Amino acid sequence: MRMVFGVLSLLIAVAVVGVLAKKQLGALSVGGMSPATPAGVSSAVTTPQQQSQQLQDQVKKSVEDAMQKTRTEADDK
């Protein structure tokens, strides 16, 4: 009896995870970008490759800006 409840609860947990995953994937394909899109980020990005490249460029720019800031602060001292 305990094994039946264990298997049943496992199946219920898998079903819940499946439904949640389906909702998340559906929201990504229908909604596109989230409403909390940062400024300067194009909402016309369509492929994961473009999104990845855009994120890499954004991180690279942030790192370069931070390095430039620390460089100018070091020059001021």
C-alpha positions in Angstrom: 0.0 0.0 0.0 2.8 2.4 0.9 4.5 1.7 -2.5 1.2 2.5 -4.3 1.0 5.9 -2.6 4.7 6.5 -3.3 4.3 5.8 -7.0 1.1 7.8 -7.2 2.6 10.8 -5.5 5.6 10.6 -7.9 3.3 10.5 -10.9 1.4 13.5 -9.6 4.7 15.4 -9.0 5.9 14.6 -12.6 2.5 15.8 -13.9 2.7 19.1 -12.1 6.3 19.7 -13.3 5.2 18.9 -16.9 2.3 21.3 -16.8 4.5 24.1 -15.4 7.2 23.4 -18.0 4.6 23.5 -20.8 3.2 26.8 -19.5 6.7 28.3 -19.3 7.6 27.2 -22.8 4.3 28.5 -24.2 4.8 31.8 -22.6 8.2 32.1 -24.2 7.0 31.4 -27.7 3.8 33.6 -27.4 5.1 36.5 -25.4 8.5 36.9 -26.9 10.5 39.2 -24.7 9.4 39.9 -21.1 8.0 43.3 -20.3 11.0 44.0 -18.1 13.3 44.3 -21.1 16.3 46.6 -20.3 16.7 49.9 -22.1 18.7 49.6 -25.3 17.8 46.0 -25.9 15.9 45.4 -29.1 12.6 43.5 -28.7 12.8 42.3 -32.3 15.3 39.5 -31.4 13.9 36.3 -32.7 16.4 33.5 -32.5 18.3 32.2 -29.4 21.6 32.8 -31.3 20.7 36.5 -31.6 19.7 36.7 -28.0 22.9 35.0 -26.9 25.0 37.3 -29.1 23.2 40.4 -27.7 23.7 39.2 -24.1 27.4 38.6 -24.8 27.7 42.1 -26.3 25.9 43.7 -23.3 28.2 41.9 -20.8 31.3 42.8 -22.8 30.2 46.5 -22.9 29.5 46.4 -19.1 32.9 44.9 -18.4 34.7 47.4 -20.6 32.8 50.3 -19.0 33.8 49.0 -15.5 37.4 48.6 -16.5 37.5 52.1 -18.0 35.9 53.5 -14.8 38.5 51.8 -12.6 41.3 52.9 -15.0 40.2 56.6 -14.7 39.9 56.4 -10.9 43.4 55.0 -10.7 44.7 57.8 -12.9 43.1 60.4 -10.6 45.0 59.1 -7.5 
